Amino acid sequence: MPREAEPSLNEKAFFLQALQDGHRLDGRKFEQFRQLDLQFGDQYGVADVTLGKTRVLAKVSAEVTVPYPDRPFDGIFTITTELSPMASPAFEVNRPTEQEVLLSRLLEKTVRRSNALDTESLCLIAGQKVWSIRVDLHVLSHDGNLMDASCLAVVAALRHFRKPDTSMEGETLTIYTPAEREPVPLSWLHTPLCITFSFYGDEGEMTLVDTTLLEEQLKVSSCTISLNKHGEICQVAKLGGTPVDAVSLVQCASIALQKVKELSTLLDQKLAEDSKRRNKGGLLAELSAENAR
Amino acid sequence: MATDSEMVFVLPGDGIDASLIPTHPKRPLRLGPGLRHIPPSTIVPTIAGQLVTDHKKNSLWVEYNGGRYIPAVGDLVIGQVDRSAADFYYVALSDYSSNASLPQLAFEMATKKTRPNLATGALVYARVSLANRHMDPELECVNSSTGKADGLGPLVGGMLYSISLGMARRLLMRKSVEEGRVVVLEELGALGLAFETAVGRNGKMWVNSEDTKTVLIVGRAVKETDEGNLTVDQQKKLVRKLVKEMS
């Protein structure tokens, strides 16, 4: 099994020295993200996030299935992550690394367990037919901070996605093709996003956001905070590593709030741009079968 | 350099015009990387790139940027010590490829008792002494005929940057300014920055200086030149911008 290439001793020593002098290798500030770009595909539900050299693609698909017997009123919502050897030779197909497991678990906690998607709205006929929403996440290029990029990609793809419109008449369920009726967006409750902090130094006294791969390999511990733009924290994960002060964690949380606000604004703006691009001639409102309540 | 300032680009499988192949009355024709000889007299490129000929040496090769480093005898490389065995250090030249071996006695003035002690993760500047297709390459840090180090040996301190193979080749050219069109290092030196560098053909550059800031400036300048494929004027502008930003 290929091992991840370790940075050399010179790199480790120099990196820490530079941090103590207040410099990052690429000249960013400690609390600065890399160049972030978000693109939507031609289809609904495809989001492509580029963060520096990290690139992540999320694709949402929907199908009608039978619900779980213990939850007859809930739709099914799954997120699958794949770190393919394309992103880094250290990843192998069908053998999830620890990183991959952590990534999918954190996404699960952030998006699914925080009830960002209202799964009850996915129910078509109780106990018989529900929508199953599936998000496939592909890491195309890995240069650190997969967590934040993936979370943004998943959330953006879900908010961009439209599922086919349906109607119930008596006992018959009709699912309309996009040609018959304009697809409808998912019932989305809030927008949680992740911000990952990495700590450096003997006692974790230096904090960086949006680390590159090299920076990530040299961290002493890290902490991922998921929250929405209203400051409601969905989860905090600090898995092992050097213990960190309570004060610096509180500081991290306030930085996270500020970053999430920026990211949410960007996401809203990109979604608006995309819908404007699709809505040529303002015909979309007429095609929609939803009544404005 | 290229034939009469006009660059010739080839694709894999292209035919090579007979007029481009250098003819020398005495020396045999030498084929470099990216070319394959099919007997009796066909030469076919195996990779896309710029066809370069050297009439004096009667040689012909394809210059390309990218791909994995393939060791060749005489190349200067920067390796990272992976582990040490009884008589050898095993040194990684590029990530995820098999290690090269560096005999522990292949250093200047090294004897059984005075050989250098390199920890895992240490960097060495070495020359490839043996490179065969199906064998792990061998390195040396000493000129075997004179017994001198010639600047090779362990690299202490400083920072290692990854650059593209093409950039490494350009930096290692004898006239890197005229032929390679890289002026960043000269420009940085002209602005009064004191630093030392070592460039490995395997796409690595080591930079050291007394001042952390200088190392950062040099590293960023070279990486940005490499990634942006900057022209000479753009490089000069970049250097001025970086120095201003960091001071």
Interface residues (C-beta under 8 A of the other chain):
Chain A: P2 A5 E6 P7 S8 L9 N10 E11 K12 A13 F14 F15 Q17 A18 D21 H23 L25 D26 G27 P89 A90
Chain B: Q80 A92 D95 Y96 A119 G121 A122 L123 L155 V156 G157 G158 M159 L160 W206 T212 K213 V215 L216 G219 R220 L242 E245 M246
